[in-house]
Amino acid sequence: MIIDKLTSIENEIQLKIKEQRISNYRPNIIAVSKTFPISNILPLINHGHIHFGENKVQEALEKWTDIKNDFKNLKLHMIGKLQTNKVKYAVNLFDYIHSLDNLKLAEKLSSEQLKKGKKLKIFIQLNIGNEEHKTGITPNKLNEFYKICINDLNLNIIGLMCLPPNNQDSNQYFLEMKKLKQTINIKELSMGMSQDYLCAIKYEATFLRIGSKIFGERT
């Protein structure tokens, strides 16, 4: 059943790509498995899916530490808010961080990676709607923040991530993300979730964070 859901999503994405006539483009689906037990996730792993997303470090440690030892090709994505006091655990476990949203966190990631001799793939989280209640780098500060991350802190910044404002058309925000990506000449875009991933395809999102459409609604 869960494999059928993933296959259906993959087919939808391929149709949308053909419709948009985008060449040499194949986005990655991150199966957002937060709150779901490993028993729900194993069918996807056994099917060969490799990208999974969690939003809490402690939950991820409990669920994924052993599994990642058994399946070396798995890629685990931290997509939730990352507290600085959890960075040392996150660096050990995760392969990607999607939620770099402030300088203090950037500095902590830099020092922990240096200690552990590890380099994660990192996305800068943008507050694309300039919302007061959301964290993230504002678009007008992106260029300055990006330069600090790569030049001063030696972080491997591979892309940008956003959470568009709720209950608004995502198109304008995804378009702005695509433009911002081009201004700093960066490759990846993490955007599009269960409700708007087909919209994100139009703007060539490279990582789609899909949870409930694969696993069902969370209780």
NURO-420203 format. One record per atom (N, C-alpha, C): residue in three letters; x, y, z negated. Coordinates in steps of 0.1 Angstrom, whole numbers, plus 2048, in hexadecimal, padded with zeros to 3 digits. Example, Ala and Ser with C-alpha at 12.3 -4.5 7.8 and 13.67 -1.06 7.14 Angstrom:
ALA8847C77B2;ALA87B7D37B2;ALA8847DF7B2;SER8807EA7B9;SER8897F57B9;SER8818007B1;
//
This chain:
MET8087F4800;MET800800800;MET80980D800;ILE81280D7F7;ILE81B8197F6;ILE82481A802;ILE82880F808;ILE83080F814;ILE827815820;ASP81A811820;ASP81181682A;ASP81082582A;LYS80F82A81D;LYS80E83981C;LYS81B840821;LEU82683A81E;LEU833840823;LEU833840832;THR830834838;THR830833846;THR82783C84D;SER81B83E847;SER81184884C;SER81685684D;ILE81D85A842;ILE823867841;ILE82E86884C;GLU83785E84D;GLU84185E857;GLU83C860865;ASN831859868;ASN82A85A875;ASN824868877;GLU81E86E86D;GLU81987B86E;GLU824885871;ILE82F88486A;ILE83B88D86C;ILE84088C87A;GLN841880880;GLN84687E88D;GLN83D884897;LEU830883895;LEU82688989E;LEU82789889E;LYS82989E892;LYS82A8AC890;LYS8378B1897;ILE8428AA896;ILE84F8AE89C;ILE84D8AE8AC;LYS8468A48B1;LYS8438A38BF;LYS83B8AF8C4;GLU8318B28BC;GLU8288BD8BF;GLU82F8CA8BF;GLN8398CC8B6;GLN8418D88B5;GLN84C8D88BF;ARG84F8CD8C5;ARG85A8CB8CF;ARG8678CF8C9;ILE86A8CA8BD;ILE8778CD8B6;ILE8808C18B9;SER88B8C48BF;SER8958B98C3;SER89F8B78B8;ASN8A58AB8B7;ASN8AF8A88AE;ASN8AC8AB89F;TYR8A08A889B;TYR89B8AC88E;TYR8948A0887;ARG89989C87C;ARG893891874;ARG894894866;PRO889899860;PRO88A89D852;PRO88A891848;ASN89089383D;ASN891889832;ASN88488A829;ILE87E87F826;ILE87387F81C;ILE87987B80F;ILE877884805;ILE87A8817F7;ILE86D87C7F1;ALA86D8707ED;ALA86286A7E6;ALA86286F7D7;VAL85A8787D4;VAL85A87E7C6;VAL8548757BC;SER85C86E7B5;SER8588637AC;SER85686679D;LYS85687379A;LYS85587778C;LYS848872786;THR84986E77A;THR83E868772;THR83B859776;PHE83F855781;PHE83C847785;PHE84783D781;PRO84383177C;PRO84D828778;PRO854821784;ILE85F81B781;ILE86781578B;ILE85F80A793;SER85680378C;SER84E7F9792;SER8467FF79E;ASN84280C79E;ASN83C8127A9;ASN8458167B4;ILE8528187B0;ILE85C81D7B9;ILE8638127C1;LEU8658067BA;LEU86D7FB7C0;LEU8687F77CE;PRO85B7F77D1;PRO8577F37DF;PRO85D7FC7E9;LEU85E8097E6;LEU8658127F0;LEU8748107F1;ILE87A80D7E6;ILE88880A7E6;ILE88B7FE7EE;ASN8837F37EC;ASN8857E77F3;ASN8827E8802;HIS8797F2805;HIS8767F5813;HIS8817FC81A;GLY88A802812;GLY896809818;GLY896818817;HIS88C81D810;HIS88B82C80E;HIS89682F804;ILE89D83A806;ILE8A983E7FD;ILE8A784B7F6;HIS89F8547FA;HIS89E8617F3;HIS8938627E9;PHE8968647DD;PHE88C8657D2;PHE88E8727CA;GLY8838787C5;GLY8848847BD;GLY87E8837AF;GLU8858897A6;GLU881889798;GLU882898793;ASN87989B789;ASN87A8A9784;ASN87E8AB776;LYS88189F76F;LYS8868A0761;LYS892896760;VAL89C89C75A;VAL8A9895759;VAL8A7888750;GLN8A188A745;GLN8A087E73B;GLN898873742;GLU88D876748;GLU88586C74F;GLU88D865759;ALA89486D761;ALA89C86776C;ALA8A785E767;LEU8AE86275B;LEU8B8859755;LEU8B284B752;GLU8A784C74C;GLU8A183F747;GLU89D836753;LYS89883C75D;LYS892835769;LYS89D830773;TRP8A7839775;TRP8AF837781;TRP8BE83277E;THR8C2833772;THR8D082F76F;THR8D4821774;ASP8CC817770;ASP8CF80A774;ASP8CC807783;ILE8C180D788;ILE8BD80B796;ILE8C881079F;LYS8CD81C79C;LYS8D78227A5;LYS8E48197A5;ASN8E781279A;ASN8F280979A;ASN8F07FD7A3;ASP8E37F97A4;ASP8DF7ED7AC;ASP8DE7F17BB;PHE8D97FD7BE;PHE8D78027CB;PHE8E080E7CE;LYS8EC80C7D2;LYS8F68167D3;LYS8F38217DE;ASN8EA81E7E7;ASN8E78287F2;ASN8DC8327EE;LEU8D68307E2;LEU8CB8397DE;LEU8D08477DC;LYS8C88517E0;LYS8CB85F7DE;LYS8C08657D5;LEU8C486A7C9;LEU8BB86F7BF;LEU8BC87E7BF;HIS8B08857C0;HIS8AF8937C1;HIS8A98997B5;MET8AF8A37AE;MET8AA8AA7A3;MET8A28B67A9;ILE8948B57A8;ILE88C8BF7AE;ILE8868C97A4;GLY8878C5797;GLY8818CE78D;GLY88A8D8787;LYS8858E077E;LYS88D8E9777;LYS8998E276F;LEU8A58E6771;LEU8B08E076A;LEU8B68E975F;GLN8B58E4753;GLN8BA8EC748;GLN8C98EA747;THR8D18F4743;THR8DF8F3742;THR8E48E8739;ASN8DC8E572E;ASN8E18DB725;ASN8DF8CD72A;LYS8D98CC736;LYS8D78BE73C;LYS8E08BC748;VAL8E88C774B;VAL8F08C6758;VAL8FA8BA758;LYS9008B874C;LYS90A8AD74C;LYS90489F74F;TYR8F789D74B;TYR8F089174E;TYR8EC89175D;ALA8E789C762;ALA8E389D770;ALA8EE89B779;VAL8FA8A0776;VAL90689E77F;VAL90988F780;ASN908888775;ASN90B87A775;ASN90187277E;LEU8F487677E;LEU8EA86D784;LEU8E6872792;PHE8E487F794;PHE8DE8837A0;PHE8E88857AC;ASP8E38857B8;ASP8EB8877C4;ASP8E88957C9;TYR8DC89A7C7;TYR8D88A77CC;TYR8D18AF7C1;ILE8D38BC7C0;ILE8CC8C57B7;ILE8C58CF7C0;HIS8B88D07BF;HIS8B08D97C7;HIS8AC8E67C0;SER8B08E77B3;SER8AA8F27AB;SER8B58FB7A4;LEU8BF8FE7AC;LEU8C99087A7;LEU8C39167A8;ASP8BF91B79C;ASP8B792779C;ASP8BD933794;ASN8CA93278F;ASN8D093D788;ASN8DF93B787;LEU8E6945784;LEU8F5945783;LEU8FA93C778;LYS8F393D76C;LYS8F8935761;LYS8F8926764;LEU8ED92276B;LEU8EC91476F;LEU8F791077A;ALA8FA91A783;ALA90491878D;ALA912916786;GLU91591E77C;GLU92191D775;GLU92391076E;LYS91890B768;LYS9188FF760;LYS9198F376A;LEU9138F3775;LEU9148E877F;LEU9238E8784;SER9288F3786;SER9368F478B;SER9408EE781;SER93E8F1774;SER9488EC76A;SER9468DD768;GLU9398D8768;GLU9378CA766;GLU93C8C2771;GLN93A8C777D;GLN93E8BF789;GLN94E8BE789;LEU9548C9785;LEU9638C9784;LEU9688BE77A;LYS9618BE76F;LYS9648B4764;LYS9638A676A;LYS9588A3771;LYS955896775;LYS95B892783;GLY96189C78A;GLY966899797;GLY95C8957A1;LYS95089C7A0;LYS9458987A9;LYS93F8A57AF;LYS93A8A47BB;LYS9348AF7C2;LYS9268AC7C7;LEU91C8B27C0;LEU90E8AF7C5;LEU90B8B87D0;LYS9008B47D7;LYS8FB8BD7E2;LYS8F08C67DC;ILE8F18D37DD;ILE8E98DC7D6;ILE8E18E57DF;PHE8D58E87DB;PHE8CC8F17E1;PHE8CA8FD7D8;ILE8CB9097DD;ILE8C79157D6;ILE8B89177D6;GLN8B29177CA;GLN8A39197CA;GLN8A09287CB;LEU89892B7D5;LEU8949397D7;LEU88693C7D1;ASN8849477CB;ASN87794C7C6;ASN8719537D3;ILE86C94B7DC;ILE8699517E9;ILE85D95A7E9;GLY8549597DF;GLY8499627DE;GLY84B96D7D4;ASN85896E7CF;ASN85B9797C5;ASN8519797B9;GLU84E96C7B4;GLU84496B7AA;GLU84A96C79C;GLU844974793;GLU84A977786;GLU84B96A77E;HIS84296177F;HIS842955776;HIS84B94A77B;LYS85194C787;LYS85994178D;LYS86894578C;THR87093A78A;THR87F93C78A;THR88393B799;GLY89093F79B;GLY89593E7A9;GLY89C94B7AC;ILE8A594A7B6;ILE8AC9567BB;ILE8A395D7C5;THR8A196A7C3;THR8999727CC;THR8A09737DA;PRO8999747E4;PRO89F9747F2;PRO8A997F7F4;ASN8A798B7ED;ASN8B19967EF;ASN8BE9947E8;LYS8BE98A7DF;LYS8CB9877D7;LYS8D197A7DD;LEU8CC9747E7;LEU8D19677EC;LEU8DF9677F0;ASN8E29717F9;ASN8EF9727FF;ASN8FA9737F4;GLU8F897C7EB;GLU90297E7E0;GLU9039717D7;PHE8F896B7D4;PHE8F895F7CB;PHE8FF9537D3;TYR8FC9527DF;TYR9029477E8;TYR9119487E8;LYS9169547EA;LYS9259577EB;LYS92C9537DE;ILE9259577D2;ILE92B9537C5;ILE92C9447C4;CYS92193D7C8;CYS92092F7C6;CYS92B9287CE;ILE92D92C7DA;ILE9379257E3;ILE94592A7E1;ASN9479377DF;ASN95593C7DE;ASN95B93C7D0;ASP95393F7C6;ASP9589407B8;ASP9569337B1;LEU94B92C7B3;LEU9489207AC;LEU94A9137B3;ASN94D9147C0;ASN9509087C8;ASN9458FE7C8;LEU9399027C9;LEU92D8F97C9;LEU92A8F67D8;ASN9258EA7DA;ASN9228E57E7;ASN9138E87EA;ILE9118F57EE;ILE9038F97F1;ILE9008F57FF;ILE8F68EC800;ILE8F28E780D;ILE8E68ED813;GLY8DD8F480A;GLY8D18F980F;GLY8C9901805;LEU8BD905809;LEU8B490D801;LEU8A79057FE;MET8A19087F3;MET8959017EE;MET88B90C7EA;CYS87E9097EC;CYS8739127E7;CYS86790B7E3;LEU85F9127DA;LEU85290E7D7;LEU84991A7DA;PRO84291A7E5;PRO83A9257E9;PRO82F9287DE;PRO82A9347DE;PRO81F9377D4;PRO81392E7D6;ASN80D92A7CB;ASN8019217CC;ASN7F69277D3;ASN7EE91F7DA;ASN7E19237E0;ASN7E392E7EB;GLN7EF92F7F1;GLN7F29387FC;GLN7F7930808;ASP7F5936813;ASP7FA930820;ASP80992F81F;SER80E923821;SER81D92181F;SER82592682B;ASN81E928837;ASN82592B843;ASN82F937842;GLN82A94283C;GLN83294E83B;GLN83E94C833;TYR83D944828;TYR84894181F;TYR852938826;PHE84D92E82D;PHE856924834;PHE85E92B83F;LEU857935846;LEU85E93C850;LEU86994584A;GLU86694B83F;GLU870953839;GLU87C94B834;MET87993F82F;MET88493682B;MET88D932837;LYS88792F842;LYS88E92C84E;LYS898937852;LYS892943851;LYS89A94F855;LYS8A695184B;LEU8A394F83E;LEU8AD951834;LEU8B8946835;LYS8B493A839;LYS8BE93083B;LYS8C8934847;GLN8C293A851;GLN8CB93E85C;GLN8D494A858;THR8D095284F;THR8D895E84C;THR8E595A845;ILE8E494F83D;ILE8F194A837;ILE8F793E83E;ASN8F193A849;ASN8F692F851;ASN8F892284A;ILE8EC91E844;ILE8EC91283C;ILE8E3908842;LYS8E58FB840;LYS8DE8F1848;LYS8D18EC843;GLU8CF8EA836;GLU8C38E3830;GLU8B98EC82B;LEU8AC8E782C;LEU8A18EE826;LEU8988E481E;SER8978E6811;SER88E8DD809;SER8818E4807;MET8778E180E;MET86A8E780D;MET85F8DE813;GLY8538E080E;GLY8488D7813;GLY8468CC809;MET8398CB804;MET8358C17FA;MET8298BA800;SER8228B27F8;SER8178AA7FD;SER80D8B2804;GLN80A8BE800;GLN7FF8C6806;GLN8048CE812;ASP8118D0814;ASP8158D981F;ASP8218D4827;TYR8248C7826;TYR8318C282D;TYR8308C483C;LEU8248C2842;LEU8238C4850;LEU8258D2854;CYS8218DB84C;CYS8248E984E;CYS8338EC84E;ALA83A8E6844;ALA8488E8843;ALA8508E284F;ILE84A8D8856;ILE8518D3862;ILE8528DE86C;LYS8488E686D;LYS8498F1878;LYS8558FA876;TYR85A8FB86A;TYR865904867;TYR8728FB864;GLU8718EF868;GLU87D8E6868;GLU8838E485A;ALA87A8E1851;ALA87E8DD843;ALA8868CF845;THR8918CE83E;THR8998C2840;THR8968B8834;PHE8918BD829;PHE88E8B481E;PHE87F8B781A;LEU8768AD81A;LEU8688AF816;LEU8668A8809;ARG8618AF7FF;ARG85F8A97F2;ARG8518A47F0;ILE84E8977F3;ILE8418927F3;ILE83F8887E8;GLY83588B7DF;GLY8328837D4;GLY82587C7D4;SER81A8847D2;SER80C87E7D0;SER8078777DD;LYS80C87C7E9;LYS8088767F5;LYS80D8687F7;ILE8188657F0;ILE81E8587F0;ILE81A84F7E4;PHE81B8557D8;PHE81984D7CC;PHE80B84E7C7;GLY8038577CC;GLY7F685A7C6;GLY7F68657BC;GLU7EA8697B7;GLU7EA8737AD;GLU7EF86F7A0;ARG7F6878799;ARG7FB87578C;ARG7F0876781;THR7F186D777;THR7E786D76D;THR7EB876761;
//
